[in-house]
Amino acid sequence: MKDFASLITALDSTTKTNEKLAAVVAYLNSASDSDKLWCVALLTGKRPRRPVKTSFLRVWSAELAELPLWLLEESYFVVGDLAETVTLILPPPAAANEKSLTERMQELGTLRQLEEAEVREYIVNAWMEMNSDERFVFNKLITGGFRIGVSQKLMVRALATHLGEDENKLAHRLMGNWKASETNFYDLLVSSDGNENLSRPYPFYLAYPLEEAPENLGNASDWQIEYKWDGIRGQLIKREGEVYVWSRGEELVTDQFPELVELGRALPKDCVIDGEITAYKDDAPLPFTFLQKRLGRKKVGKAILKESPVKLIAYDLLELEGRDLRETPMEERSELLHKLVAETVSDRVLLSEPFEMSTWKEAAAKRDVSRENFAEGLMLKRKSSVYKVGRKRGDWWKWKVDPLSIDAVMIYAMRGHGRRANLYTDYTFAVWDGPDLVPFAKAYSGLTDKEINKIDHFVKKNTIERFGPVRSVKADLVFEIGFEGIAPSSRHKSGIALRFPRILRQREDKKPEEANTLQDLQAILEQFTSV
Amino acid sequence: MVSIDGNMAKRKTIYTNFCLLIMALITFSSKGIYCKQAGIYIDPWKPVKRALITHAHADHSRPGMKSYLAHTDSLPVMRHRLGEVDIEGIAYKKTIDLNGVKVSFHPAGHAPGSAQIRLEYKGEIWVISGDYKLGKDGLSAPFEPVKCNHFVTESTFGLPIYKWKPQDEIMADINGWWAENNSMGFASVMLGYSFGKAQRILANLDPSIGEIFVHGAIHNTNLALEMAGYSFPENTYVNSEVDKSRYKGAMIIAPPSALGSPWIRQFKPYKVATASGWMALRGARRRRNVDKGFILSDHADFEELNTAVAETGAENIFVTHGYSTVYSKWLRTKGLNAKVVETEYEGELSEIGESVNKEKEGE
């Protein structure tokens, strides 16, 4: 595993795409087929299940380092990463070994069946025969936190260079829920016989946010304009009668959405539909929070099916009766999709109806009423466009409504992770409820490094109490918090859950007492839920 | 009312004695570490009459004192930084008497002239160690443990995640990095504190790889140190007279503040590295945004701190700047009487651009 650990170290020590690409290609050119497959899997986010509880790892590594557990925990707060903390505190290795990445991964795959004492022995032995680069990668794998990787795009480029093969073909072969332990490099990426996996989805074509005036896009009539729905992007696949549902995160979510399986069965032909999975009740979409209850569950119970039923708002057709339609222009794909939906007897599917617009002014007016219509804004798709792979500029744009916003006071700060470990980067915000401050949102994005440094400095100087990685701070700084949606919530103290809260800017012109109140938030909630 | 049991009463007595002891010789005041009997402050952060200085770094040797006493090797650098001030030098291990308090300076191994300050009065011995490290750097006089009753220690890197490798290994890495950049036609810009770290690197570079340049602030510090008898491999100070073509493949040592400044652009194409103990952490390495981070510190790592504390034989440990809360708790679990003392020293923060007091680096 030494060569793989060196690859990770190389990837980790550069931010330049070309250097990363060269490192991956060099690895692929020298590694065995099975190591290559594991490398592709791990670097594109297909990490195996965590084989051992992290609480054990804490105890075992502290014992090995002859340190009390609390000191390891304190160190962890500073490092911000358990795998790295363990790597740093372990005593120097006592031996060396030449196990390959594949051997290690196979061994890790069997750990779940072993007794605790056997697992401990395996892990401790492994630690004591690895250099620190290897330990770090190994720890990342056993803590289930292996997120060092490269973009899907870069991996596809590296494989294309290594194999001398077309990028789009490789991108498609990489999709789906293949497992490194169940396939091999040749079958997955090289073999081109037609025996493709039935469940394999297409890479999603993703839109860029529109940052300039839509007038720059040419005539409005050249564009298919529809609402941008607030659900989960998904692909419904029906092939040889079998139905699969994929989310944009390339997860197979068929089991979470039995309504869509039902829909798939009702479809008159084999096809692949691209659309928005949306919680939908009484002829209107429900807030995103309802959909969240579905996610991360193995099976959904009756209560949830009743409380937040879903529909598919279909907007594209990628395959019909075995024919790949991605090179067919948007306009024609839309027509085929309309026909297909019209022939389908199911109330689980809706069409994302395009608006007939001849001017951008009309479109802007539609965008302004998005929120009232349960949408986040508009999607603009060039009528002549083909269905591309990944996020590409030019033909598809998302034109979102401006976020809602509220002025809030920062009351807690938490240390960041990774590049920002040691810096206070995650903040909790509160609004006034009479004389009290009620926390209602956590947000971290939206600030520059310079602004974060400034706030970090404030946090360190104005700490009231420390709770591990979190500090409560003097209620002094006011921020404008933007959010996309709002919903009632019984899980939050404030009774409110925000969608995509983020920091828009610091309001240095405002004193804490001038921040908004819980009543202000409730007013926004009423405005957008009682329509 | 709960009655105080024997154990509790005993502890209370110990604590009272402890407080009395502190009252007796050293107190930690809002101006600095204070010895009333001797009439001096050690490394004060507010203006006082008489200051004893452990070493010439800006957070320990501040302007505004009526008079200064420091190790002889610290004088040129302090004069360079503080201007014309009333300053006196003292050799290591020479004892002077200040109103009955026996005072002596002992090598701390942190930087040229750095010292631990020992104070003895009526059989009670204190050692204030300033900043220190145990590893030998080939430049500063190596750390010597001093027996005492009360030891004041820093804790900049007082967590077990910090473990330094021997300097030889790190310098081999630095020279290797330089040689690699040199072969590809890149200049190598090495960032380190302009007093101490810069000279330590300079003294251990391999001049056969290429030409060595230093930033003006480092050049001035070097001149001051040369007055105190230190010598360095041949180097040129970066100025407008230098033909830019000479920077190709060269090593340039610069203070941390050079990163991102217009000054550094003249070396294009270049690679830049930071040498600091903070580079031990992946997050810090990535946040610092340099091509390479070398783990090289002028402070003790966790094991060195433990060794230093043990070797003093002190029964009371006062833990200052760094991970003071955690490190003092660790010492208490080992049966030592340790407590946190708030000071305004900074350790190595300026090397990752996180110092609160900006060091004057430009002159």
Chai-1 contact restraints between the chains, C-beta under 6 A:
chainA,res_idxA,chainB,res_idxB,connection_type,confidence,min_distance_angstrom,max_distance_angstrom,comment,restraint_id
A,L67,B,P160,contact,1.0,0.0,6.0,A-B,restraint_1
A,L71,B,W330,contact,1.0,0.0,6.0,A-B,restraint_2
A,E74,B,V326,contact,1.0,0.0,6.0,A-B,restraint_3
A,S75,B,L159,contact,1.0,0.0,6.0,A-B,restraint_4
A,S75,B,I161,contact,1.0,0.0,6.0,A-B,restraint_5
A,V79,B,I161,contact,1.0,0.0,6.0,A-B,restraint_6
A,V79,B,L281,contact,1.0,0.0,6.0,A-B,restraint_7
A,G80,B,G283,contact,1.0,0.0,6.0,A-B,restraint_8
A,E84,B,R282,contact,1.0,0.0,6.0,A-B,restraint_9
A,L88,B,I161,contact,1.0,0.0,6.0,A-B,restraint_10
A,I89,B,P160,contact,1.0,0.0,6.0,A-B,restraint_11
A,I89,B,I161,contact,1.0,0.0,6.0,A-B,restraint_12
A,G418,B,G283,contact,1.0,0.0,6.0,A-B,restraint_13
A,R419,B,G283,contact,1.0,0.0,6.0,A-B,restraint_14
A,R419,B,R286,contact,1.0,0.0,6.0,A-B,restraint_15
A,R419,B,R287,contact,1.0,0.0,6.0,A-B,restraint_16
A,A421,B,G283,contact,1.0,0.0,6.0,A-B,restraint_17
A,N422,B,G283,contact,1.0,0.0,6.0,A-B,restraint_18
